[in-house]
Amino acid sequence: MNNSEFIKFGNNEEHTIKLSFDEPFTKDGQYGKSYLYSGTKGSKDVKFYASAGLHEEIQQQGHKKGSRIEIKKIIKPGEDYSIFTVNGVNTKHNFGSGAQQKVETNVASSSQSSNDIDFIKNKMNELEERIKKLETDSVPF
């Protein structure tokens, strides 16, 4: 990856990247910790520096080598500052469609067999049914 292209994120630009490593290269610098990720975008080798928030979101969603992620820098609605979304979600800022989308994205982007994916989907359905039952049960107080 010596000839990798560096990605700089502009507002409302979306970049779909397939990660090349489980963890980013990190180093302590003058302004704190730096997170350098490597991957591919189409047929190009790319690298990008992730802010602490972007790094936390990638890690929280469990993305590893081989994961395809869509990173977008946006102005948070109703605010005057930028945030990064990973696959449409930013959990710290409570933006996006939440945990279910993250799980489905991780399952779809991983290299697991279809049996594993079916197992996970079945478990998700079971959990959703349990939650619905809990929501409809009357509370005795």
Sine and cosine of phi, psi and omega as CSV:
sin_phi,cos_phi,sin_psi,cos_psi,sin_omega,cos_omega
0.00,0.00,0.51,0.86,0.00,-1.00
-0.91,0.41,-0.52,0.85,-0.03,-1.00
-0.98,-0.20,0.56,0.83,-0.03,-1.00
-0.94,0.35,0.58,-0.82,0.07,-1.00
-1.00,0.02,0.71,-0.71,0.06,-1.00
-1.00,0.05,0.72,-0.69,0.04,-1.00
-0.99,-0.14,0.77,-0.64,0.17,-0.99
-0.92,-0.39,0.74,-0.67,-0.10,-1.00
-1.00,-0.01,0.88,-0.47,0.12,-0.99
-0.99,-0.13,0.35,-0.94,0.01,-1.00
-0.85,0.52,0.70,-0.72,0.05,-1.00
0.90,0.43,0.27,0.96,0.12,-0.99
-1.00,-0.06,0.71,-0.71,0.02,-1.00
-0.93,-0.38,0.71,-0.70,0.01,-1.00
-0.81,-0.58,0.84,-0.55,0.06,-1.00
-0.99,-0.15,0.86,-0.51,-0.13,-0.99
-0.77,-0.64,0.67,-0.74,0.14,-0.99
-0.98,-0.18,0.88,-0.47,-0.08,-1.00
-0.93,0.37,0.62,-0.78,-0.02,-1.00
-0.99,-0.14,-0.26,0.97,-0.04,-1.00
-0.66,-0.75,0.38,-0.93,0.04,-1.00
-0.93,0.36,-0.63,0.78,-0.07,-1.00
-0.79,-0.61,0.49,-0.87,0.07,-1.00
-0.98,0.21,0.29,-0.96,0.17,-0.99
-0.97,0.23,0.77,-0.64,0.00,-1.00
-0.85,-0.52,0.52,-0.86,0.12,-0.99
-0.44,-0.90,0.46,-0.89,0.07,-1.00
-1.00,0.03,0.79,-0.61,-0.01,-1.00
-0.84,-0.54,-0.13,-0.99,-0.03,-1.00
-0.87,0.50,-0.54,0.84,-0.07,-1.00
-0.95,-0.32,0.38,0.93,-0.01,-1.00
0.95,-0.30,-0.27,-0.96,-0.07,-1.00
-0.97,0.26,0.67,-0.75,0.08,-1.00
-0.94,-0.33,0.63,-0.78,0.00,-1.00
-0.85,-0.52,0.94,-0.35,-0.02,-1.00
-0.96,-0.28,0.90,-0.43,0.02,-1.00
-0.98,-0.20,0.49,-0.87,0.07,-1.00
-0.80,-0.61,0.51,-0.86,0.03,-1.00
-0.11,-0.99,-0.30,-0.95,0.07,-1.00
-0.80,-0.60,0.57,-0.82,0.09,-1.00
-0.80,-0.60,0.97,-0.24,-0.16,-0.99
0.93,0.38,-0.83,-0.55,0.02,-1.00
-0.98,-0.20,0.06,1.00,-0.04,-1.00
-1.00,-0.08,0.63,-0.78,0.18,-0.98
-0.98,0.19,0.74,-0.68,-0.04,-1.00
-0.73,-0.68,0.36,-0.93,0.11,-0.99
-0.69,-0.72,0.46,-0.89,0.11,-0.99
-0.45,-0.89,0.54,-0.84,0.13,-0.99
-1.00,0.02,0.75,-0.66,0.02,-1.00
-0.97,-0.22,0.70,-0.71,0.15,-0.99
-0.91,0.41,0.21,-0.98,0.03,-1.00
-0.85,0.53,-0.65,0.76,0.00,-1.00
-0.91,0.42,-0.69,0.73,0.02,-1.00
-0.91,0.41,-0.69,0.73,0.04,-1.00
-0.86,0.52,-0.72,0.69,0.00,-1.00
-0.87,0.50,-0.65,0.76,-0.02,-1.00
-0.92,0.39,-0.69,0.73,0.03,-1.00
-0.87,0.50,-0.71,0.71,-0.02,-1.00
-0.93,0.36,-0.67,0.74,-0.03,-1.00
-0.89,0.45,-0.57,0.82,0.02,-1.00
-0.98,0.19,-0.12,0.99,0.11,-0.99
0.98,0.19,0.44,0.90,-0.02,-1.00
-0.97,0.24,0.67,-0.74,-0.04,-1.00
-0.71,-0.70,-0.10,-0.99,0.04,-1.00
-0.79,0.62,0.76,-0.65,0.01,-1.00
1.00,-0.07,-0.24,0.97,0.03,-1.00
-0.94,0.34,0.67,-0.75,0.14,-0.99
-0.99,-0.13,0.82,-0.57,-0.01,-1.00
-0.80,-0.60,0.57,-0.82,0.09,-1.00
-0.95,-0.32,0.90,-0.43,-0.02,-1.00
-0.96,-0.28,0.74,-0.67,0.03,-1.00
-0.65,-0.76,0.70,-0.72,0.07,-1.00
-0.98,-0.18,0.83,-0.56,-0.04,-1.00
-0.73,-0.68,0.33,-0.95,0.20,-0.98
-0.99,0.11,0.83,-0.55,-0.02,-1.00
-0.88,0.48,0.79,-0.61,-0.01,-1.00
-0.81,0.59,0.74,-0.67,0.01,-1.00
0.99,0.17,0.04,1.00,-0.03,-1.00
-0.80,-0.59,0.01,-1.00,0.00,-1.00
-0.84,-0.55,0.50,0.87,0.02,-1.00
-0.72,-0.70,0.36,-0.93,-0.04,-1.00
-1.00,-0.01,0.53,-0.85,0.14,-0.99
-0.71,-0.70,0.34,-0.94,0.09,-1.00
-0.97,-0.24,0.64,-0.77,0.16,-0.99
-0.92,-0.38,0.56,-0.83,0.10,-0.99
-0.87,-0.49,0.89,-0.45,-0.09,-1.00
0.81,0.59,0.64,0.76,0.08,-1.00
0.99,0.16,0.12,0.99,-0.10,-0.99
-0.80,-0.59,0.64,-0.77,0.22,-0.97
-0.69,-0.72,0.98,-0.21,-0.11,-0.99
-0.94,0.35,-0.61,0.80,-0.02,-1.00
-0.86,0.51,-0.62,0.79,-0.04,-1.00
-0.98,-0.18,0.21,0.98,0.05,-1.00
0.78,0.62,0.76,0.65,-0.04,-1.00
-0.86,-0.51,0.70,-0.72,0.03,-1.00
0.97,-0.26,-0.10,-1.00,-0.14,-0.99
-1.00,-0.02,0.15,0.99,0.24,-0.97
1.00,0.07,-0.32,-0.95,-0.20,-0.98
-0.89,0.45,-0.62,0.78,-0.05,-1.00
-0.88,0.48,-0.68,0.73,0.02,-1.00
-0.88,0.47,-0.65,0.76,-0.01,-1.00
-0.89,0.46,-0.68,0.73,0.01,-1.00
-0.89,0.45,-0.72,0.69,0.00,-1.00
-0.88,0.47,-0.63,0.78,0.01,-1.00
-0.91,0.41,-0.71,0.70,0.01,-1.00
-0.88,0.47,-0.67,0.74,0.00,-1.00
-0.90,0.44,-0.71,0.70,-0.06,-1.00
-0.93,0.37,-0.53,0.85,-0.08,-1.00
-1.00,0.00,-0.17,0.99,-0.01,-1.00
-0.99,0.15,0.15,-0.99,-0.01,-1.00
-0.99,-0.17,0.45,0.89,-0.01,-1.00
-0.95,0.30,0.39,-0.92,0.04,-1.00
-0.95,0.31,0.28,-0.96,-0.01,-1.00
-0.91,0.42,-0.46,0.89,0.06,-1.00
-0.89,0.45,-0.67,0.74,0.04,-1.00
-0.90,0.44,-0.66,0.75,-0.01,-1.00
-0.91,0.42,-0.70,0.72,0.03,-1.00
-0.88,0.48,-0.66,0.75,0.03,-1.00
-0.87,0.50,-0.72,0.69,-0.02,-1.00
-0.91,0.42,-0.68,0.73,0.02,-1.00
-0.88,0.47,-0.66,0.75,0.03,-1.00
-0.88,0.47,-0.68,0.74,0.03,-1.00
-0.89,0.45,-0.65,0.76,0.03,-1.00
-0.88,0.47,-0.68,0.73,0.02,-1.00
-0.89,0.46,-0.67,0.74,0.04,-1.00
-0.87,0.49,-0.70,0.71,0.01,-1.00
-0.90,0.44,-0.66,0.75,0.03,-1.00
-0.88,0.47,-0.65,0.76,0.03,-1.00
-0.90,0.43,-0.67,0.74,0.04,-1.00
-0.88,0.48,-0.66,0.75,0.01,-1.00
-0.90,0.43,-0.69,0.72,0.04,-1.00
-0.86,0.51,-0.67,0.74,0.01,-1.00
-0.89,0.45,-0.69,0.72,0.03,-1.00
-0.89,0.46,-0.61,0.79,-0.02,-1.00
-0.93,0.36,-0.49,0.87,-0.06,-1.00
-1.00,-0.07,-0.31,0.95,0.04,-1.00
-0.92,0.40,0.61,-0.79,0.01,-1.00
-0.98,0.21,0.57,-0.82,0.02,-1.00
-1.00,-0.08,0.79,-0.61,-0.13,-0.99
-0.96,0.28,0.09,1.00,0.01,-1.00
-0.80,-0.60,0.00,0.00,0.00,0.00
